[in-house]
């Protein structure tokens, strides 16, 4: 957050900050939470998931496309990227 404050103070009209929600992918071993959970399930490990942490996960391809579109405009400031639906981590795990 300190860098965001610095950017806002030093050049308020010339920066683009993107804050994505929980990012997931479609590839095995992509390092996202879904592939990590899948590995854990396949190994028979116990998984612990928060039921009170709510997020709106977004696919990595959507994040990339949003950044490309934002970069091609005069947009500046802070942008939050998120998916359409909100889930707890436990709900995501069950899905």
Secondary structure, DSSP 8 states (H G I E B T S, - for coil): -HHHHHHHHH-TTS-EEEEE-SEE-SSTTSSSHHHHHHHHHHTT------SS-EE--EEHHHHHHHHHHHHTTT--EEEEE--SS-EEHHHHHH-
